[in-house]
Amino acid sequence: MGEQQPVVNAEFFVAKLSEAKITFERALDCKHTEFDDLYPYMLEHPQFFWYKRYVAWSQLLTIAGLCDELSFPWREQFSPQQVAYVEQRVMSAKVLDFWFEKNDSKEHAQR
């Protein structure tokens, strides 16, 4: 008979958004991400870290956008300041400098 289709719900998207947020934050901190494994020969190039941040930001925006389209709650995963950055969609110097509201916070140091 017919196969059952996998269920994709809000919980799935929120989990993926959380993963994307962690990846972006690790990219901001120049920490290892899955992207490093895809292009190990690029680690020597300074531009790689900027590209890695751009890719992580794009992934975060894509998943947040899908959550919006599907009316899944996603804003609770972020501070109000971070929500504003995501809604503005542009990865500006302000996002890079102030994503972590306090760069000396425990949360920032643990990631």
C-alpha positions as CSV (number, residue, x, y, z in Angstrom):
1,M,0.0,0.0,0.0
2,G,1.0,3.7,0.2
3,E,3.9,4.8,2.2
4,Q,3.4,7.2,5.0
5,Q,4.9,10.6,4.4
6,P,7.3,12.0,7.1
7,V,5.7,14.6,9.3
8,V,7.4,18.0,9.2
9,N,6.1,20.2,11.9
10,A,7.0,23.4,13.8
11,E,9.2,21.4,16.2
12,F,11.3,20.2,13.3
13,F,11.8,23.7,11.9
14,V,12.5,25.2,15.3
15,A,15.2,22.6,15.9
16,K,16.7,23.3,12.4
17,L,16.6,27.0,13.2
18,S,18.4,26.4,16.5
19,E,21.1,24.4,14.7
20,A,21.5,27.2,12.1
21,K,21.8,29.8,14.9
22,I,24.5,27.8,16.6
23,T,26.4,27.4,13.2
24,F,26.2,31.1,12.6
25,E,27.4,31.9,16.0
26,R,30.3,29.5,15.7
27,A,31.1,31.0,12.3
28,L,31.2,34.5,13.9
29,D,33.6,33.2,16.5
30,C,35.8,31.5,13.7
31,K,35.1,28.1,15.3
32,H,34.8,24.8,13.5
33,T,31.6,24.1,11.6
34,E,30.5,21.5,9.1
35,F,31.5,24.0,6.3
36,D,35.1,23.6,7.3
37,D,34.9,19.9,6.5
38,L,33.6,20.6,3.1
39,Y,36.5,22.9,2.1
40,P,39.5,21.9,4.2
41,Y,41.9,23.3,1.7
42,M,40.4,26.8,2.1
43,L,41.2,27.1,5.8
44,E,44.5,28.9,4.8
45,H,42.6,31.7,3.1
46,P,41.4,34.7,5.1
47,Q,38.4,35.2,2.8
48,F,37.1,31.7,3.8
49,F,36.0,33.0,7.2
50,W,33.9,35.7,5.6
51,Y,32.4,33.3,3.1
52,K,31.7,30.8,5.9
53,R,29.8,33.6,7.8
54,Y,27.8,34.5,4.7
55,V,26.8,30.9,4.1
56,A,25.8,30.4,7.8
57,W,23.8,33.7,7.7
58,S,22.0,32.7,4.5
59,Q,21.1,29.4,6.1
60,L,19.7,31.1,9.2
61,L,17.7,33.6,7.0
62,T,16.3,30.8,4.9
63,I,15.0,28.7,7.8
64,A,13.6,31.8,9.6
65,G,11.9,32.7,6.4
66,L,10.3,29.3,6.0
67,C,9.2,29.4,9.7
68,D,7.5,32.8,8.9
69,E,5.8,31.4,5.8
70,L,4.5,28.4,7.7
71,S,3.5,30.5,10.7
72,F,5.9,28.6,13.0
73,P,7.2,30.5,16.0
74,W,10.9,31.2,15.7
75,R,11.5,34.6,17.4
76,E,11.7,33.0,20.8
77,Q,15.0,31.5,19.9
78,F,16.6,35.0,19.7
79,S,17.0,38.2,21.6
80,P,14.9,41.1,20.4
81,Q,18.0,42.7,18.9
82,Q,18.8,39.5,17.0
83,V,15.2,39.2,15.7
84,A,15.6,42.8,14.3
85,Y,18.8,41.7,12.5
86,V,17.2,38.7,11.0
87,E,14.2,40.6,9.9
88,Q,16.4,43.3,8.3
89,R,18.1,40.4,6.4
90,V,21.4,42.3,5.7
91,M,24.5,40.9,7.4
92,S,26.1,44.2,8.1
93,A,29.1,45.1,10.3
94,K,26.5,45.8,13.0
95,V,25.4,42.2,13.0
96,L,28.9,40.9,13.1
97,D,29.9,43.3,15.9
98,F,26.8,43.2,18.1
99,W,25.1,39.8,17.4
100,F,26.2,38.8,20.9
101,E,24.8,41.7,23.0
102,K,27.6,41.3,25.4
103,N,30.7,39.6,24.0
104,D,31.8,38.7,27.5
105,S,28.6,36.8,28.4
106,K,28.8,33.2,29.6
107,E,26.6,32.0,26.7
108,H,29.0,33.5,24.2
109,A,32.1,32.0,25.9
110,Q,30.6,28.5,26.0
111,R,29.7,28.1,22.4
